[in-house]
Amino acid sequence: MTWYWDILNLYMYFRLMIHKLLYTFISLFFLPVLLWSQFDKEPETCGHALSAAKWLNTESTLTVNQEKIDVTYYRIDLDIDIDAEEINGSVLVNGWIGMDQPDSIELDFTNEMMVDSVKFFDELWSFVHESDYLKVPAPESTIPEGYSFSVEIFYHGTPPYTGFGAFNFDTHANIDHIWTLSEPYGARDWWPCKDDPSDKADSVDIIITVPEDQIVASNGLLIEETDLGDGRKKYHWQETYPICTYLVSVTTYPYTVWHDEYIAMNGDTLPLDYYVYPDHYGSVYDNYLLTNDMIEVFAQRFGEYPFMGEKYGHAEFGRGGAMEHQTITSMGGWSQWLIAHELGHQWWGDLVTCASFHHIWLNEGFARFSEAIWEEAYNGVQAYKDYWQSHEYYGPGTIFVENPNSVGDIFNGNLSYNKAGWVVHMLRGVMGDSLFFESLQSYAYHDSLAYGAVTTEDFQAVCENVSGLDLEDYFQQWIYGEYYPQYAVSWEMLDTDELIVTIEQTQNWQYFHMPIDLQVTTPLDTLDFTVDNDGSFQQFNLGLIGSSMFDIKLDPDDWILKSVEYLTIGTDLPDYDQLTLFPAYPNPFNPETTISFFIPESIGESEFMVKVFDLNGRHVETIVQDQATSGMAKFKWNALGQASGIYFIRLDVDGSNFSQKVQLIK
């Protein structure tokens, strides 16, 4: 049946007005931190987590067969029966076969929808629909590498209501209203697809038939609106930029629609389309008008709006928060910060999309940062600083999402949003504005990254390439590590008028390697210094300062998420008089961590060793074996050849030994 491949190469239940008791139960017990009112100033987690309960146990990993295909195109054609709360649909899926032949073309699709038939290259074909997968067996003959496939699925049913739903039959002001919200894993509940952010289709056609009083808003451009003459209308939207499944959106309502226009830096124009509830028009109007200015601000800093060939717009929907559907954000509120957050996602989440939800901070942390950039542009530098002070998080947990099957972990407001936003803000401080914003634009529009799926390591590589900096410690400690640095600062004026500043990191977790600004105030002047702090206890000679000092500030402009204690020299300054092993940093790490310890003079010139053991007590490696000399010592362990897991680092010296646990995550 190889002729199939030759041919293709020639042409390429219920209503969401659910009982309030169930809604309240889910709100109280599943999402207490994540829900927020549309009247709140700051959205903690957009609107994504509002559909959390339905995907708490959803597997997000690709199957073996899915890894062997690349989907390039979807055509979604839905006839929506609002009265019956049912959809009759077809989805055409085109793509390519990778290096290995799949046993079947395998798509994610809930078993609560009924598959009527399947076509393989326009020929009726067998299929298996079980365990929320739709499997279309490949032909018996071998599928050559690099050949195309084309599958069309015909189906019907009521999309499942499990949690808050991905496809919703709702009402607003007692008028029928349909909306979708598919992030992270909900597209499969209303259309068959390869439901993973790592595989973007090159384009999507979205064809929706609804009662004639409904207006449909969706991704891309409206190609055609057809009156069918039977009380129904058909809307044909087309998204021609690459898009992942969770960003595909449909909203319908008898909207009031109004338009604006953004003029790009090169003079091109972009339609701005707003689909609003008629009773909200007066409330949303003023803030929606700010969208134009926001695009200009972001374009200057991030690069031009990424979908200039289409549009940007808002469509109100029936949830609090919002969702950054590509070119058409679904809005459940209208605060400036919500608008800025979702607009920022058009660059950070839509143009470049996290390859897996392990790396959701690349979407949400950057969108949080976008809010702050708007605050800075609209209200000034001090407002930008104040913004970050109101979004601090000092608690446990890694920004890297260790369990991407937990929606609560993915959309953790403290980690994926606030602290992740701080990481972007701190990187701006580390790099300086010129290199930082150049890096953002290079990242967004990189030849191999733009309109694609990205990881933390992709972003790190771009920043290092642009700046020439080694940022390994930075990303390891802030993305894969926990908590924050706790600094203790003391100082001493020598008889020579030289200023000696001592910085100690007093936390009992990982140490942080950061450039730190110091501001020294004297009776005559204010002097600024930057020191490279990479250990638990360091002294810096700032040289002659010309007069006596009466004040010192660490990180005066608040570029670092931290705490600071100022000590009095001679009383509070720590004086190590015994063998001390300091916590390794970063920890967790990949692949390198630093071990620091202090050897007092009383030890003498004894031999010392630093060894590594695994959980079973097996000796893995000796990092160093040497003669001890008093003072601070620091060594690195590169675990590149070791497996992920828990290890113990042990310091042996003069008959004493100290050990600590470290975690290697690859």
C-alpha positions as semicolon CSV with decimal commas, in nm:
position;residue;x (nm);y (nm);z (nm)
1;M;0,000;0,000;0,000
2;T;0,291;0,237;-0,056
3;W;0,080;0,420;-0,313
4;Y;-0,087;0,598;-0,021
5;W;0,237;0,774;0,052
6;D;0,296;0,867;-0,311
7;I;-0,053;1,019;-0,334
8;L;-0,003;1,242;-0,033
9;N;0,334;1,361;-0,155
10;L;0,157;1,481;-0,463
11;Y;-0,085;1,715;-0,284
12;M;0,020;1,752;0,091
13;Y;-2,357;1,630;3,038
14;F;-2,416;1,871;3,063
15;R;-2,425;2,248;3,082
16;L;-2,140;2,425;3,265
17;M;-2,402;2,590;3,495
18;I;-2,320;2,307;3,736
19;H;-2,445;2,290;4,089
20;K;-2,286;2,563;4,297
21;L;-2,204;2,312;4,563
22;L;-1,969;2,120;4,332
23;Y;-1,808;2,442;4,212
24;T;-1,753;2,556;4,569
25;F;-1,610;2,220;4,675
26;I;-1,352;2,221;4,396
27;S;-1,267;2,585;4,456
28;L;-1,210;2,534;4,827
29;F;-1,026;2,205;4,828
30;F;-0,832;2,196;4,502
31;L;-0,744;2,553;4,418
32;P;-0,742;2,770;4,732
33;V;-0,432;2,959;4,626
34;L;-0,495;2,976;4,255
35;L;-0,841;3,122;4,218
36;W;-0,877;3,495;4,203
37;S;-1,149;3,744;4,127
38;Q;-1,170;3,932;3,802
39;F;-1,158;4,247;4,011
40;D;-0,821;4,160;4,166
41;K;-0,528;4,376;4,066
42;E;-0,284;4,089;4,018
43;P;-0,367;3,752;3,868
44;E;-0,174;3,489;4,062
45;T;-0,188;3,226;3,792
46;C;-0,371;3,359;3,484
47;G;-0,671;3,137;3,433
48;H;-0,495;2,812;3,357
49;A;-0,531;2,643;3,693
50;L;-0,902;2,708;3,696
51;S;-0,939;2,383;3,509
52;A;-0,704;2,203;3,743
53;A;-0,918;1,928;3,890
54;K;-0,985;1,762;3,557
55;W;-0,620;1,686;3,487
56;L;-0,485;1,596;3,829
57;N;-0,412;1,241;3,712
58;T;-0,358;1,303;3,342
59;E;-0,043;1,157;3,192
60;S;0,142;1,413;2,982
61;T;0,423;1,197;2,843
62;L;0,425;1,105;2,477
63;T;0,373;0,745;2,376
64;V;0,635;0,562;2,172
65;N;0,421;0,596;1,859
66;Q;0,361;0,967;1,918
67;E;0,735;1,029;1,939
68;K;0,767;0,890;1,585
69;I;0,536;1,140;1,418
70;D;0,543;1,514;1,359
71;V;0,202;1,678;1,318
72;T;0,208;1,967;1,073
73;Y;-0,158;2,057;1,022
74;Y;-0,502;2,030;1,183
75;R;-0,841;2,116;1,036
76;I;-1,098;2,129;1,315
77;D;-1,457;2,141;1,187
78;L;-1,725;2,152;1,459
79;D;-2,103;2,180;1,429
80;I;-2,217;2,285;1,777
81;D;-2,567;2,200;1,899
82;I;-2,606;2,434;2,195
83;D;-2,949;2,305;2,298
84;A;-2,830;1,943;2,310
85;E;-2,488;2,050;2,442
86;E;-2,323;1,831;2,182
87;I;-2,068;1,872;1,908
88;N;-2,051;1,687;1,578
89;G;-1,705;1,722;1,442
90;S;-1,427;1,615;1,215
91;V;-1,056;1,672;1,253
92;L;-0,805;1,628;0,972
93;V;-0,451;1,555;1,093
94;N;-0,155;1,574;0,854
95;G;0,204;1,506;0,945
96;W;0,530;1,328;0,879
97;I;0,684;1,000;0,980
98;G;1,013;1,023;1,167
99;M;1,316;0,796;1,153
100;D;1,132;0,500;1,307
101;Q;0,804;0,359;1,174
102;P;0,511;0,381;1,419
103;D;0,275;0,088;1,464
104;S;-0,011;0,334;1,440
105;I;-0,088;0,702;1,414
106;E;-0,172;0,760;1,778
107;L;-0,365;1,062;1,903
108;D;-0,489;1,175;2,242
109;F;-0,870;1,168;2,258
110;T;-1,103;1,111;2,551
111;N;-1,314;0,797;2,547
112;E;-1,613;1,005;2,653
113;M;-1,641;1,125;2,294
114;M;-1,769;0,881;2,030
115;V;-1,559;0,818;1,718
116;D;-1,788;0,743;1,424
117;S;-1,532;0,669;1,154
118;V;-1,175;0,730;1,047
119;K;-1,025;0,789;0,705
120;F;-0,664;0,722;0,613
121;F;-0,581;0,911;0,293
122;D;-0,954;0,946;0,216
123;E;-1,012;0,572;0,257
124;L;-1,222;0,437;0,545
125;W;-0,985;0,276;0,790
126;S;-0,994;0,069;1,106
127;F;-0,920;0,228;1,442
128;V;-0,897;0,150;1,812
129;H;-1,032;0,400;2,064
130;E;-0,942;0,303;2,420
131;S;-0,776;0,441;2,732
132;D;-0,819;0,795;2,598
133;Y;-0,609;0,723;2,289
134;L;-0,721;0,695;1,928
135;K;-0,500;0,452;1,737
136;V;-0,511;0,433;1,359
137;P;-0,308;0,130;1,247
138;A;-0,041;0,199;0,989
139;P;-0,053;0,010;0,657
140;E;0,101;-0,335;0,656
141;S;0,378;-0,222;0,426
142;T;0,668;-0,028;0,570
143;I;0,620;0,348;0,590
144;P;0,935;0,511;0,453
145;E;1,111;0,763;0,671
146;G;1,014;1,119;0,586
147;Y;0,682;1,030;0,424
148;S;0,355;1,196;0,507
149;F;0,037;1,071;0,664
150;S;-0,318;1,205;0,659
151;V;-0,589;1,093;0,899
152;E;-0,941;1,232;0,930
153;I;-1,156;1,153;1,233
154;F;-1,534;1,192;1,246
155;Y;-1,686;1,203;1,594
156;H;-1,962;1,339;1,815
157;G;-2,058;1,376;2,177
158;T;-2,066;1,604;2,479
159;P;-1,717;1,700;2,595
160;P;-1,671;1,566;2,947
161;Y;-1,729;1,782;3,249
162;T;-1,449;1,674;3,480
163;G;-1,344;1,965;3,694
164;F;-1,393;2,297;3,516
165;G;-1,388;2,151;3,167
166;A;-1,190;2,222;2,853
167;F;-1,496;2,279;2,631
168;N;-1,774;2,458;2,812
169;F;-2,144;2,507;2,746
170;D;-2,201;2,811;2,966
171;T;-2,422;3,117;2,993
172;H;-2,362;3,484;3,059
173;A;-2,655;3,706;3,150
174;N;-2,878;3,404;3,079
175;I;-2,755;3,387;2,720
176;D;-2,576;3,083;2,577
177;H;-2,198;3,108;2,579
178;I;-1,931;2,859;2,466
179;W;-1,565;2,879;2,557
180;T;-1,258;2,658;2,575
181;L;-0,960;2,643;2,809
182;S;-0,726;2,354;2,728
183;E;-0,401;2,419;2,914
184;P;-0,231;2,199;3,010
185;Y;-0,384;1,874;2,879
186;G;-0,745;1,949;2,787
187;A;-0,745;1,979;2,408
188;R;-0,788;1,600;2,392
189;D;-1,126;1,637;2,563
190;W;-1,284;1,805;2,261
191;W;-1,070;1,721;1,958
192;P;-0,829;1,439;1,871
193;C;-0,471;1,563;1,859
194;K;-0,114;1,505;1,966
195;D;-0,170;1,691;2,290
196;D;0,181;1,790;2,389
197;P;0,345;2,135;2,376
198;S;0,661;1,996;2,215
199;D;0,489;1,944;1,877
200;K;0,349;2,254;1,712
201;A;0,138;2,228;1,400
202;D;0,252;2,463;1,125
203;S;-0,105;2,582;1,075
204;V;-0,462;2,515;1,186
205;D;-0,800;2,578;1,026
206;I;-1,086;2,616;1,274
207;I;-1,437;2,592;1,127
208;I;-1,726;2,644;1,367
209;T;-2,101;2,624;1,296
210;V;-2,329;2,786;1,556
211;P;-2,674;2,948;1,584
212;E;-2,685;3,272;1,390
213;D;-2,702;3,493;1,701
214;Q;-2,361;3,366;1,817
215;I;-2,036;3,534;1,713
216;V;-1,727;3,312;1,704
217;A;-1,379;3,431;1,800
218;S;-1,077;3,210;1,742
219;N;-0,709;3,204;1,648
220;G;-0,558;3,382;1,350
221;L;-0,769;3,552;1,085
222;L;-1,137;3,519;0,999
223;I;-1,128;3,380;0,645
224;E;-1,501;3,346;0,585
225;E;-1,834;3,395;0,759
226;T;-2,123;3,212;0,592
227;D;-2,495;3,242;0,662
228;L;-2,627;2,888;0,606
229;G;-2,987;3,009;0,570
230;D;-3,124;2,769;0,832
231;G;-3,072;2,981;1,142
232;R;-2,703;2,892;1,161
233;K;-2,373;3,055;1,065
234;K;-2,036;2,903;0,982
235;Y;-1,714;3,080;1,080
236;H;-1,381;2,982;0,926
237;W;-1,074;3,097;1,120
238;Q;-0,721;3,021;1,008
239;E;-0,401;3,025;1,214
240;T;-0,098;3,027;0,983
241;Y;0,172;3,053;1,249
242;P;0,293;2,741;1,434
243;I;0,072;2,665;1,732
244;C;0,051;2,396;1,999
245;T;-0,274;2,227;2,093
246;Y;-0,340;2,402;2,426
247;L;-0,335;2,742;2,255
248;V;-0,620;2,657;2,015
249;S;-0,933;2,842;2,126
250;V;-1,301;2,881;2,047
251;T;-1,535;3,130;2,216
252;T;-1,889;3,212;2,104
253;Y;-2,141;3,468;2,233
254;P;-2,353;3,754;2,095
255;Y;-2,053;3,978;2,157
256;T;-2,017;4,349;2,110
257;V;-1,716;4,373;1,881
258;W;-1,494;4,676;1,844
259;H;-1,159;4,738;1,680
260;D;-0,837;4,929;1,724
261;E;-0,511;4,929;1,531
262;Y;-0,146;4,903;1,631
263;I;0,119;5,058;1,408
264;A;0,444;4,863;1,419
265;M;0,792;5,011;1,429
266;N;0,827;4,957;1,053
267;G;0,488;5,111;0,975
268;D;0,293;4,787;0,932
269;T;-0,050;4,773;1,092
270;L;-0,203;4,510;1,319
271;P;-0,578;4,474;1,382
272;L;-0,677;4,474;1,748
273;D;-1,015;4,303;1,787
274;Y;-1,213;4,302;2,110
275;Y;-1,505;4,066;2,171
276;V;-1,682;4,182;2,488
277;Y;-2,002;4,111;2,673
278;P;-2,239;4,400;2,591
279;D;-2,296;4,468;2,961
280;H;-1,918;4,493;3,021
281;Y;-1,839;4,734;2,739
282;G;-1,820;5,045;2,956
283;S;-1,612;4,868;3,220
284;V;-1,345;4,719;2,994
285;Y;-1,309;4,997;2,738
286;D;-1,045;5,222;2,898
287;N;-0,808;4,943;2,998
288;Y;-0,851;4,757;2,670
289;L;-0,740;5,077;2,495
290;L;-0,407;5,048;2,679
291;T;-0,333;4,727;2,487
292;N;-0,204;4,933;2,196
293;D;0,051;5,111;2,418
294;M;0,149;4,783;2,582
295;I;0,229;4,622;2,247
296;E;0,452;4,918;2,164
297;V;0,635;4,891;2,499
298;F;0,688;4,517;2,464
299;A;0,790;4,542;2,098
300;Q;1,065;4,787;2,190
301;R;1,202;4,554;2,456
302;F;1,119;4,203;2,332
303;G;1,114;4,251;1,955
304;E;0,815;4,319;1,731
305;Y;0,480;4,156;1,804
306;P;0,525;3,798;1,677
307;F;0,198;3,755;1,484
308;M;0,196;4,075;1,279
309;G;0,044;3,895;0,981
310;E;-0,274;3,823;1,176
311;K;-0,415;4,010;1,477
312;Y;-0,424;4,046;1,852
313;G;-0,745;4,054;2,050
314;H;-0,944;3,976;2,362
315;A;-1,254;3,759;2,388
316;E;-1,436;3,753;2,719
317;F;-1,508;3,411;2,863
318;G;-1,674;3,257;3,164
319;R;-1,380;3,212;3,401
320;G;-1,185;3,440;3,626
321;G;-0,831;3,511;3,517
322;A;-0,737;3,475;3,154
323;M;-0,572;3,243;2,904
324;E;-0,316;3,346;2,642
325;H;-0,467;3,174;2,339
326;Q;-0,255;3,262;2,038
327;T;-0,362;3,598;1,887
328;I;-0,688;3,596;2,091
329;T;-0,659;3,599;2,470
330;S;-0,962;3,471;2,660
331;M;-1,032;3,731;2,929
332;G;-1,211;3,691;3,260
333;G;-1,108;4,034;3,390
334;W;-0,973;4,363;3,264
335;S;-0,706;4,497;3,500
336;Q;-0,396;4,649;3,342
337;W;-0,177;4,380;3,495
338;L;-0,392;4,100;3,360
339;I;-0,387;4,253;3,013
340;A;-0,008;4,301;3,029
341;H;0,048;3,948;3,158
342;E;-0,151;3,783;2,880
343;L;-0,010;4,008;2,611
344;G;0,341;3,920;2,732
345;H;0,253;3,557;2,674
346;Q;0,226;3,621;2,301
347;W;0,607;3,633;2,309
348;W;0,666;3,410;2,612
349;G;0,442;3,106;2,573
350;D;0,309;3,145;2,220
351;L;0,607;3,254;2,007
352;V;0,842;3,041;2,219
353;T;0,655;2,772;2,413
354;C;0,787;2,555;2,694
355;A;0,874;2,216;2,542
356;S;0,730;2,046;2,849
357;F;0,556;2,172;3,160
358;H;0,875;2,104;3,356
359;H;0,979;2,440;3,209
360;I;0,654;2,635;3,255
361;W;0,851;2,917;3,417
362;L;0,962;3,016;3,066
363;N;0,596;3,102;3,003
364;E;0,469;3,226;3,337
365;G;0,779;3,383;3,489
366;F;0,834;3,585;3,173
367;A;0,469;3,690;3,165
368;R;0,500;3,804;3,527
369;F;0,810;3,997;3,423
370;S;0,607;4,153;3,140
371;E;0,368;4,295;3,400
372;A;0,664;4,461;3,571
373;I;0,795;4,600;3,241
374;W;0,457;4,763;3,180
375;E;0,461;4,898;3,536
376;E;0,804;5,049;3,472
377;A;0,699;5,206;3,141
378;Y;0,364;5,334;3,272
379;N;0,451;5,441;3,627
380;G;0,830;5,468;3,644
381;V;1,136;5,288;3,779
382;Q;1,032;5,305;4,143
383;A;0,700;5,141;4,057
384;Y;0,898;4,863;3,889
385;K;1,101;4,811;4,208
386;D;0,790;4,823;4,425
387;Y;0,627;4,565;4,202
388;W;0,895;4,309;4,275
389;Q;0,884;4,377;4,647
390;S;0,516;4,281;4,639
391;H;0,588;3,953;4,457
392;E;0,861;3,802;4,675
393;Y;0,867;3,434;4,762
394;Y;1,115;3,286;5,009
395;G;0,973;2,939;5,062
396;P;1,072;2,588;4,952
397;G;1,037;2,422;4,614
398;T;1,213;2,435;4,279
399;I;1,100;2,647;3,988
400;F;1,170;2,347;3,767
401;V;0,846;2,146;3,790
402;E;0,945;1,801;3,908
403;N;0,598;1,653;3,852
404;P;0,439;1,789;3,533
405;N;0,135;1,566;3,586
406;S;0,034;1,778;3,885
407;V;-0,152;2,088;3,771
408;G;-0,103;2,237;4,116
409;D;0,273;2,204;4,073
410;I;0,269;2,342;3,719
411;F;0,071;2,653;3,807
412;N;0,217;2,718;4,151
413;G;0,169;3,092;4,195
414;N;0,473;3,131;4,418
415;L;0,720;2,928;4,213
416;S;0,611;2,927;3,846
417;Y;0,497;3,290;3,858
418;N;0,644;3,505;4,136
419;K;0,985;3,353;4,201
420;A;1,023;3,273;3,830
421;G;0,953;3,638;3,754
422;W;1,220;3,729;4,009
423;V;1,465;3,504;3,825
424;V;1,410;3,704;3,505
425;H;1,437;4,031;3,700
426;M;1,761;3,918;3,871
427;L;1,907;3,811;3,537
428;R;1,846;4,164;3,415
429;G;2,056;4,283;3,708
430;V;2,331;4,029;3,642
431;M;2,359;4,107;3,270
432;G;2,270;4,477;3,255
433;D;1,994;4,619;3,037
434;S;2,179;4,621;2,705
435;L;2,288;4,256;2,709
436;F;1,971;4,141;2,884
437;F;1,722;4,279;2,633
438;E;1,947;4,178;2,345
439;S;1,935;3,826;2,488
440;L;1,556;3,831;2,515
441;Q;1,519;3,934;2,153
442;S;1,778;3,680;2,039
443;Y;1,596;3,410;2,235
444;A;1,250;3,502;2,104
445;Y;1,359;3,528;1,741
446;H;1,643;3,275;1,732
447;D;1,646;3,084;1,402
448;S;1,604;2,748;1,573
449;L;1,377;2,859;1,859
450;A;1,123;3,111;1,726
451;Y;0,773;2,964;1,685
452;G;0,901;2,647;1,845
453;A;0,932;2,465;2,177
454;V;1,208;2,558;2,422
455;T;1,374;2,448;2,746
456;T;1,558;2,627;3,024
457;E;1,885;2,517;2,868
458;D;1,789;2,681;2,536
459;F;1,735;3,013;2,710
460;Q;2,056;2,979;2,911
461;A;2,257;2,906;2,596
462;V;2,127;3,218;2,421
463;C;2,205;3,437;2,723
464;E;2,556;3,296;2,748
465;N;2,617;3,337;2,376
466;V;2,504;3,700;2,374
467;S;2,673;3,806;2,698
468;G;2,983;3,588;2,709
469;L;2,897;3,508;3,072
470;D;2,905;3,165;3,233
471;L;2,553;3,138;3,377
472;E;2,563;2,773;3,480
473;D;2,566;2,854;3,853
474;Y;2,288;3,107;3,807
475;F;2,042;2,869;3,644
476;Q;2,136;2,573;3,861
477;Q;2,083;2,759;4,187
478;W;1,771;2,955;4,096
479;I;1,583;2,712;3,866
480;Y;1,689;2,373;4,001
481;G;1,772;2,480;4,358
482;E;1,555;2,610;4,640
483;Y;1,520;2,911;4,867
484;Y;1,739;3,224;4,854
485;P;2,064;3,367;4,997
486;Q;2,078;3,506;5,350
487;Y;2,362;3,755;5,373
488;A;2,544;3,881;5,682
489;V;2,757;4,188;5,609
490;S;3,032;4,340;5,823
491;W;3,315;4,580;5,753
492;E;3,641;4,713;5,891
493;M;3,846;5,025;5,817
494;L;4,220;4,959;5,822
495;D;4,470;5,217;5,940
496;T;4,555;5,269;5,574
497;D;4,196;5,388;5,508
498;E;4,129;5,069;5,314
499;L;3,778;4,928;5,352
500;I;3,745;4,552;5,412
501;V;3,392;4,415;5,364
502;T;3,301;4,064;5,478
503;I;3,001;3,884;5,327
504;E;2,883;3,560;5,481
505;Q;2,597;3,344;5,355
506;T;2,431;3,218;5,671
507;Q;2,163;2,989;5,526
508;N;2,180;2,618;5,598
509;W;2,096;2,522;5,238
510;Q;2,279;2,580;4,910
511;Y;2,510;2,877;4,862
512;F;2,446;3,123;4,582
513;H;2,695;3,260;4,332
514;M;2,588;3,616;4,251
515;P;2,743;3,951;4,159
516;I;2,650;4,183;4,446
517;D;2,635;4,562;4,435
518;L;2,770;4,743;4,741
519;Q;2,699;5,110;4,806
520;V;2,937;5,282;5,047
521;T;2,846;5,622;5,188
522;T;3,113;5,854;5,329
523;P;3,086;6,214;5,449
524;L;3,214;6,322;5,109
525;D;3,070;6,083;4,855
526;T;2,863;5,777;4,768
527;L;3,072;5,500;4,613
528;D;2,945;5,198;4,420
529;F;3,120;4,862;4,393
530;T;3,032;4,520;4,254
531;V;3,182;4,204;4,403
532;D;3,158;3,844;4,288
533;N;3,025;3,643;4,582
534;D;3,056;3,268;4,532
535;G;3,106;3,118;4,876
536;S;2,994;3,099;5,234
537;F;3,250;3,345;5,373
538;Q;3,440;3,604;5,171
539;Q;3,631;3,923;5,239
540;F;3,667;4,198;4,982
541;N;3,922;4,479;4,995
542;L;3,747;4,774;4,834
543;G;4,064;4,983;4,850
544;L;4,111;5,340;4,964
545;I;3,783;5,526;4,999
546;G;3,933;5,865;5,086
547;S;3,762;5,917;5,422
548;S;3,581;5,737;5,700
549;M;3,271;5,536;5,613
550;F;2,943;5,571;5,793
551;D;2,708;5,344;5,594
552;I;2,709;5,045;5,361
553;K;2,423;4,886;5,170
554;L;2,424;4,547;5,003
555;D;2,221;4,533;4,681
556;P;2,077;4,884;4,724
557;D;1,859;4,856;4,412
558;D;1,708;4,520;4,512
559;W;1,828;4,309;4,222
560;I;1,852;3,996;4,437
561;L;1,583;3,795;4,616
562;K;1,750;3,781;4,957
563;S;1,764;3,876;5,323
564;V;2,042;4,094;5,469
565;E;2,175;4,134;5,822
566;Y;2,432;4,402;5,899
567;L;2,679;4,300;6,170
568;T;2,904;4,500;6,400
569;I;3,271;4,425;6,348
570;G;3,444;4,253;6,637
571;T;3,124;4,129;6,805
572;D;2,889;3,969;6,556
573;L;3,140;3,868;6,287
574;P;3,165;3,487;6,283
575;D;3,502;3,348;6,391
576;Y;3,549;2,989;6,283
577;D;3,771;2,804;6,531
578;Q;3,684;2,447;6,438
579;L;3,662;2,226;6,133
580;T;3,349;2,329;5,941
581;L;3,193;2,173;5,630
582;F;2,959;2,414;5,453
583;P;2,657;2,308;5,244
584;A;2,742;2,226;4,885
585;Y;2,612;2,465;4,623
586;P;2,420;2,441;4,406
587;N;2,218;2,156;4,554
588;P;2,037;1,994;4,373
589;F;2,290;2,026;4,089
590;N;2,371;1,917;3,734
591;P;2,646;1,827;3,670
592;E;2,874;2,028;3,901
593;T;2,858;2,135;4,267
594;T;3,105;2,317;4,494
595;I;3,220;2,187;4,834
596;S;3,361;2,442;5,081
597;F;3,510;2,390;5,426
598;F;3,718;2,571;5,688
599;I;4,029;2,417;5,846
600;P;4,143;2,585;6,170
601;E;4,508;2,634;6,258
602;S;4,478;2,372;6,531
603;I;4,447;2,099;6,269
604;G;4,805;2,150;6,157
605;E;4,928;1,986;5,838
606;S;4,721;1,670;5,856
607;E;4,613;1,489;5,543
608;F;4,254;1,547;5,436
609;M;4,026;1,378;5,183
610;V;3,690;1,464;5,028
611;K;3,506;1,152;4,911
612;V;3,170;1,078;4,748
613;F;2,946;0,782;4,836
614;D;2,616;0,665;4,690
615;L;2,302;0,566;4,883
616;N;2,432;0,211;4,923
617;G;2,751;0,333;5,087
618;R;2,961;0,252;4,781
619;H;3,266;0,476;4,735
620;V;3,204;0,659;4,408
621;E;3,492;0,902;4,382
622;T;3,765;1,083;4,576
623;I;3,741;1,450;4,488
624;V;4,066;1,556;4,653
625;Q;4,338;1,412;4,878
626;D;4,602;1,657;5,001
627;Q;4,783;1,813;5,296
628;A;4,563;2,045;5,498
629;T;4,646;2,412;5,542
630;S;4,444;2,640;5,767
631;G;4,177;2,862;5,616
632;M;3,894;2,831;5,366
633;A;3,913;2,561;5,099
634;K;3,686;2,504;4,801
635;F;3,663;2,219;4,549
636;K;3,424;2,128;4,270
637;W;3,275;1,786;4,199
638;N;3,177;1,720;3,839
639;A;2,931;1,430;3,834
640;L;2,892;1,417;3,458
641;G;2,954;1,042;3,450
642;Q;2,723;0,960;3,740
643;A;2,353;0,871;3,739
644;S;2,086;1,096;3,889
645;G;2,026;1,033;4,256
646;I;2,129;1,102;4,615
647;Y;2,499;1,110;4,708
648;F;2,692;1,180;5,028
649;I;3,002;1,399;5,035
650;R;3,237;1,322;5,326
651;L;3,528;1,528;5,457
652;D;3,794;1,328;5,644
653;V;4,068;1,515;5,830
654;D;4,273;1,452;6,144
655;G;4,059;1,159;6,252
656;S;3,731;1,351;6,216
657;N;3,475;1,327;5,940
658;F;3,175;1,528;5,833
659;S;2,922;1,440;5,563
660;Q;2,633;1,599;5,379
661;K;2,370;1,490;5,127
662;V;2,357;1,622;4,771
663;Q;2,118;1,546;4,486
664;L;2,219;1,509;4,122
665;I;1,930;1,581;3,881
666;K;1,986;1,522;3,510
